[in-house]
Amino acid sequence: MMLAVRWTLSLLFNIQMYLAMAVIAVVFAPWALFSRNGAFAACHSYCRWVIFTARIMLGLKVEVRGTPPTDEVVVAAKHQSFFDILVIFNAIPRGKFIMKHELIYTPFLGQYAQRIGCVFVDRGKRGAAIAKMKADVARSAADPGQLVIYPQGTRVAPGVVKPYKVGSGLLYEQLGQPCVPVATNIGVFWPKRGILRKPGTCVVHFLPRIEPGLPVGQFMKQLEQDIESTSDALLIEAGFHRS
């Protein structure tokens, strides 16, 4: 019985979440059209709405640990579900993401992502994709903010091991900015696939910065160690155990 109630609430939550995206996008459109600040305001409003309704409807609370950056940095984050995107974006003032190219065609999301300066990457082209990503990032650097990249390149379910890609290291080297690793356990409560959401407290942890200047190989090793060790600890804290 309880599972049926949670499933129903999760379904209703998902429906209102996407309806809210459309409503907020339309309401903010005139401001966003003429000012990038309007686009950021719309995106932050949407994130706050989803976080609020997740707590009210699902009993899913959010805890942000560490110090979210406000200056120009690379944010390299563990990615487990759609929800961690919203929590990270809500915690920083001018976030812009490295995103897969297909999302550019998603109604509302794609248009606002372009407006705030997100960089779209065709993951199937490998070397050419990396070269284009670096060029696009160089152009977007004219608008200060926090560039968010997912080092594993996709959502990874809790307990699944997936290698880190070199793209985050190349951007760290190119931009010469500090990198802020981010760990999370959100996938325990909001899985990669499916409708059911679980109550509890999910955590996004902004870790100590990795200062610029490290060789790419050393940077990648430290980045993976920092993110994976903290994410594993957060999974255990949330009651998750590897099978």
C-alpha positions in Angstrom: 0.0 0.0 0.0 2.7 2.4 1.0 4.7 1.7 -2.2 1.6 2.4 -4.3 1.1 5.8 -2.6 4.8 6.7 -3.2 4.6 5.7 -6.8 1.4 7.8 -7.3 3.0 10.8 -5.6 6.1 10.4 -7.7 4.0 10.3 -10.8 2.1 13.5 -9.8 5.4 15.1 -8.9 6.9 14.3 -12.3 3.9 15.7 -14.1 3.9 19.0 -12.2 7.6 19.3 -12.5 7.5 19.3 -16.3 4.4 21.6 -16.4 6.2 24.0 -14.1 9.1 24.0 -16.6 6.8 25.2 -19.3 5.0 27.8 -17.2 8.2 29.3 -15.8 9.9 29.3 -19.2 6.9 31.2 -20.8 6.6 33.7 -17.9 10.2 34.6 -17.9 10.6 34.6 -21.7 10.3 38.4 -22.3 13.0 39.1 -19.7 15.2 36.2 -20.8 15.0 37.3 -24.4 16.5 40.6 -23.7 18.8 39.8 -20.8 20.8 36.7 -19.9 20.1 37.7 -16.3 16.4 36.9 -17.0 17.4 33.4 -18.3 19.4 32.8 -15.1 16.5 34.0 -13.0 14.1 31.6 -14.7 16.4 28.7 -14.3 17.0 29.4 -10.6 13.3 29.8 -10.0 12.6 26.5 -11.6 15.3 24.7 -9.6 13.9 26.2 -6.3 10.4 25.1 -7.3 11.4 21.5 -8.0 13.5 21.3 -4.7 10.5 22.8 -2.8 7.9 20.4 -4.3 10.3 17.4 -3.8 10.3 18.1 -0.1 6.6 18.7 0.2 5.3 16.0 -2.1 8.0 13.3 -1.7 9.7 13.9 1.6 12.9 14.4 -0.3 15.1 17.0 1.3 18.3 18.5 0.0 21.5 19.2 1.9 24.4 21.2 0.3 27.7 20.7 2.0 31.0 22.5 1.5 31.3 26.0 -0.2 29.6 26.4 -3.6 31.9 28.6 -5.8 30.8 32.1 -6.9 33.9 32.9 -9.0 35.1 31.6 -12.3 35.9 27.9 -11.8 35.4 24.5 -13.4 32.9 22.4 -11.4 33.4 18.7 -12.0 30.5 16.8 -10.6 29.3 13.2 -10.0 26.1 12.8 -12.1 23.5 10.3 -10.9 20.1 11.8 -11.9 18.3 14.9 -13.3 17.9 16.2 -9.7 21.7 16.7 -9.1 21.7 19.1 -12.1 19.1 21.3 -10.4 20.7 21.2 -7.0 24.1 22.1 -8.3 22.7 24.9 -10.5 20.7 26.3 -7.6 23.7 26.5 -5.4 25.9 28.6 -7.8 25.2 32.0 -9.3 26.1 31.6 -13.0 26.3 27.9 -13.8 26.7 26.8 -17.4 26.9 23.1 -18.3 28.7 20.9 -20.8 25.7 19.1 -22.3 25.0 16.4 -24.9 24.0 17.9 -28.2 20.6 16.2 -28.4 19.3 18.3 -25.5 19.5 21.4 -27.6 16.2 20.3 -29.3 14.4 19.7 -26.0 11.6 22.3 -25.6 12.3 25.1 -23.1 15.3 23.3 -21.6 17.3 23.6 -24.9 16.5 27.2 -25.5 17.3 28.3 -21.9 20.5 26.3 -21.9 21.7 28.1 -24.9 20.7 31.5 -23.4 22.8 30.9 -20.2 25.8 29.8 -22.2 25.8 26.0 -22.0 28.2 24.2 -24.3 26.7 21.3 -26.4 28.9 18.3 -27.3 28.3 15.6 -29.8 29.6 12.6 -27.8 29.8 10.3 -30.8 32.5 12.2 -32.5 35.2 11.8 -29.9 38.3 13.7 -31.0 36.3 16.2 -33.1 33.9 16.6 -30.2 36.7 17.5 -27.8 38.2 20.0 -30.2 34.8 21.7 -30.7 34.1 21.6 -27.0 37.4 23.4 -26.2 36.6 26.0 -28.9 33.1 26.6 -27.7 34.3 26.9 -24.1 36.9 29.5 -25.2 34.1 31.5 -26.8 31.8 31.2 -23.7 34.6 32.4 -21.4 33.7 36.0 -22.3 30.6 35.5 -20.0 32.0 34.8 -16.5 30.5 31.9 -14.5 31.0 28.4 -13.3 31.5 25.8 -16.0 29.9 22.5 -14.9 31.2 19.3 -16.5 30.4 15.6 -15.7 33.8 13.8 -15.9 32.1 10.4 -16.5 30.1 11.9 -19.4 26.8 10.5 -18.4 24.5 9.6 -15.4 26.0 6.8 -13.4 23.8 4.8 -11.0 25.0 4.3 -7.4 27.4 1.4 -7.2 28.3 1.3 -10.9 31.9 1.8 -11.8 32.5 3.9 -14.9 35.8 5.5 -16.1 36.5 9.2 -16.0 37.0 10.9 -19.4 39.9 13.2 -20.1 37.7 16.1 -21.3 37.5 17.6 -17.8 41.3 17.5 -17.5 41.7 19.2 -20.9 39.3 22.0 -19.9 41.1 22.4 -16.5 44.4 22.8 -18.4 42.9 25.1 -21.1 41.1 27.5 -18.8 43.8 27.6 -16.0 41.0 27.9 -13.4 40.6 26.1 -10.1 38.4 23.0 -10.3 35.8 22.3 -7.6 34.9 18.5 -7.4 31.4 17.7 -6.4 30.2 14.4 -4.8 26.6 13.2 -4.3 24.3 10.4 -3.3 21.2 11.7 -5.0 20.9 8.5 -7.2 19.8 6.6 -4.1 16.7 8.6 -3.8 16.1 9.8 -7.4 17.3 7.0 -9.7 18.7 7.3 -13.2 15.5 5.8 -14.7 12.0 5.1 -13.5 9.3 7.1 -11.8 9.6 6.2 -8.2 11.3 8.7 -5.9 12.3 7.8 -2.3 12.0 10.1 0.8 15.1 11.0 2.7 17.9 13.6 2.7 20.1 13.7 -0.5 23.5 15.4 -0.3 25.5 17.4 -2.8 29.0 18.1 -1.4 31.3 20.8 -2.9 34.8 19.5 -2.1 38.0 21.5 -1.7 39.4 23.1 -4.8 42.1 21.6 -7.0 44.2 24.6 -7.9 45.4 25.1 -11.5 48.8 24.0 -12.7 48.7 20.2 -12.2 49.6 17.9 -15.2 46.4 16.5 -16.7 47.2 13.0 -15.6 47.8 14.0 -12.0 44.7 16.2 -12.0 42.5 13.3 -13.3 43.7 10.9 -10.7 43.1 13.4 -7.9 39.7 14.4 -9.3 38.5 10.8 -9.5 39.8 10.0 -6.0 38.2 13.0 -4.4 34.8 12.5 -6.1 34.5 8.7 -5.8 35.7 8.4 -2.2 33.3 11.1 -1.0 30.4 9.8 -3.1 31.0 6.3 -1.7 30.9 7.7 1.8 27.6 9.5 1.1 26.1 6.4 -0.4 26.8 4.5 2.8 25.4 7.4 4.8 22.2 7.1 2.8 22.0 3.4 3.5 23.1 2.1 0.1 25.4 -0.9 0.0 27.0 -2.3 -3.2 25.6 -5.7 -4.2 
